[in-house]
């Protein structure tokens, strides 16, 4: 399972609900090891199961999205070599000398745990409606947060409440024996990162990324004061979660395209609700214009963010490279009405074998999975499922999805479609 989590071609839609939950457990356990917290697997699984119930069965903003964003964060943290501080319990994919000096000198081990948990919680309670709708419909939530970053403030509040009720209950048992963990420090970093996911402040955030890059290059504010260090840490952490939140546009194209289909379904459902309330549709999804709309978003919003972050952290350069490949794929669909037989950015792949080494990459991400046997992995699937008293059923995640399929709102899984339909859907 960890081998899948270290693949850039990670696809949560091909996983069972139990594997989704266990994936979150693996990532939390690995991140906790960075601050030498020895958490109990059973309690962590219960915590993740609680988080899963806080996500609605939306086509896009659901538990699958939470796991996808968390896996992207996990992958980026490994790319930066931050897991080398796990006391040798987890081997880093990069040696400290290969990682960016500013990142390693500013981010702390607790930031890895903060970002993993924040990624899991960043869309808690998402209604499948955007901020613009919340404000236009004059919802109570919009009034509560004065129309400012409505959903992001709500998610951050949900995060704080769930963490105070559940997470700290089992962390506190071990925190006293470790001098590397500070819950309030974790919470500050996580909340700042969650609030940064507001797309209304997207370009303002990009400007902050560029300003931080300039400071790192010039070294004008070195040595950092305690307050400056805190601000730089929060900005770097927010950059990681911000990229992870929209990372579907820099995934291999087949996976990226599937996320696009789900987002369009969610936007269409919002439009239906808007019409039922006597409001005009804020976004109209036209199948013929989807490639153009995607290209516009990739170039206008995606390219500036991912390039700014890659300039700041060179280890993440593979993300803007994959973005450019996906832009070419959408341009191909726009011109010819079909997906390329071999999408741009797709490399030759081999069968995945967790008992040997990492399979060849199916995208432009780096091939850096460490060679190890399955027996050397500290937390295995058998470890995660041994507690039968807390066993979670194997039913697919998304309990309302079957009904939505029958109504035509959500299309059936790819395994139930013909190959031609999956290849040529495009939009």
Secondary structure by P-SEA (a helix, b strand, c coil): ccccccccccccccccaaaaaaaaaaaaaaaaaaacccccaaaaaaaaaaaaaaccccccccaaaaaaaaaaaaaaaaaaccccccccccccccccccccaaaaacccaaaaaaaaaaaaccccccccccaaaaaaaccaaaaaacccaaaaaaaaaaaaaaaaacccccccccccccccccaaaaaaaaaaaaaaccccaaaaaaaaaaaaaaaaaacccccccaaaaaaaaaaaaaaaaaaaacccccccaaaaaaaaaaaaaaaaaaaaaaaaacccccbbbbccaaaaaaaaaaacccaaaaaaaaaaccccaaaaaaaaaaaaaaaaaaaccccccccccccccccccccccccccccccccccccccccccccccccccccccccccccccccaaaaaaaacccccccccccaaaaaaccc
